[in-house]
């Protein structure tokens, strides 16, 4: 028997909706518009009673139909009696209406006045700045405690982190740096060869890799590799309540989690940047030899004559500072992580994006500083 929804008006202007037949998503359900028009056509209705007569089978299509009727009645502020329906349907209707009310309340809360929205944004910003200041304060205290010899930094943990951020990062740093040097050389050869100055490709590649590209590319790689790993590791510890357990036992999170990572990456980044620069110069040499008549001896001699000691130290200073930024941001985002698996992913993404942005900004500031100093 097909699904049927019949609307009748009894004495006292009480509307009665009779449900019968087999209700299924596979079958065509009755048009809601007939019941809606019937309810709205009456100027005054004492109430609505919904009952089931000869209801054979039903699924979510019936619940969806009844919920829509209940919403129409709610808009007209009509009393609804569903006592004539099976107990299972009554419970599902109650759950559906409760969930709908909750969604409406949450939408109302989200669409409150602009003043309340501004207040929420300011409170979130204040909380983040508070956490930031607290983190940097604790880190500075941790550095002071360490240099006084009173910090509890485990040497074994420090060496493991050094291995993770240095030796295991060499392959990816070498690959990216070689390709970057190769690309710079190819672009330079196309332009300089027009003026018979292909020999100056060595100057361009050497200076670019030593002062800028070696540091920037290494910083970007380490942001995505090491900074994300720091944020994910500490964030997972926050989710598993391991950080709270450290606080309970009286162990400083700064000494145990932050300082080893900051020291490890700050100390190893200059060496990684120098390694990246030399590999990039090697890539430029391969491209130059392939595209021009330069020999290996000519290219190496021109590179040595073009690079000064200032260029070498600029790369070291930038590398150390970039390592400090990456490690600090990674640890900060990890400690700010929430208590769900989704929050770990958000913290990791935020650490990578913030680190890369900080590196590019710091590099621009270094460029202006060194230019003003004539370095």
VENSUL-V362302 format. One line per field, one symbol per residue. ss: DSSP state (2 for helix, 1 for strand, 0 for the rest). phi: phi as a letter, one per 40 degrees, with the letter a starting at -180 (. if undefined). psi: psi as a letter, one per 40 degrees, with the letter a starting at -180 (. if undefined). A space follows every 50 residues. Layout:
ss->???
phi->???
psi->???
//
This chain:
ss->00011111110001111111110000000002222222222000001111 11111110022222222222222220000111110022222222222222 22222222220002222222222222222222222222222222222000 00002222222222202222222222222222222222222222200222 22222222222222222222222222222222222222200222222200 00222222222222222222222222222222222222222000022222 22222200222222222222222222222222222000002222222222 2222222222222222222222200
phi->.ccbbbbbbccgfccbbbbagbbacccccccccccccccccccbbcibbb bbbfccaaacccccccccccccccccfbcbbbcccdcccccccccccccc ccccccccccbccdccccccccccccccccccccccccccccccccccgb cccccccccccdcccbccccdccccccccccccccccccdccccbgbccc cccccccccccbccccccccccccccccccccccccccccgccccccccg ccccccbcddcccccccccdcccccccccccccccccccccbccbccccc cccccccbccccccccccccccccccccccccccccccbbcccccccccc cccccccccccccccccccccccgc
psi->hihhhhhihaiefhhhhhhiahhiddihiihddddddddddhdhhdihhh ihhfhdiiaedddddddddddddddefihhhfeeiidddddddddddddd ddddddddddfaidddddddddddddddddddddddddddddddddeefe ighhddddddddddecdeedddddddddddddddddddddddddeffdde dddddddddddcdddddddddddddddddddddddddddefdddddddee hhddddddddddddddddddddddddddddddddddddddeaeiiddddd ddddddhidddddddddddddddddddddddddddeiafidddddddddd ddddddddddddddddddddddef.
//
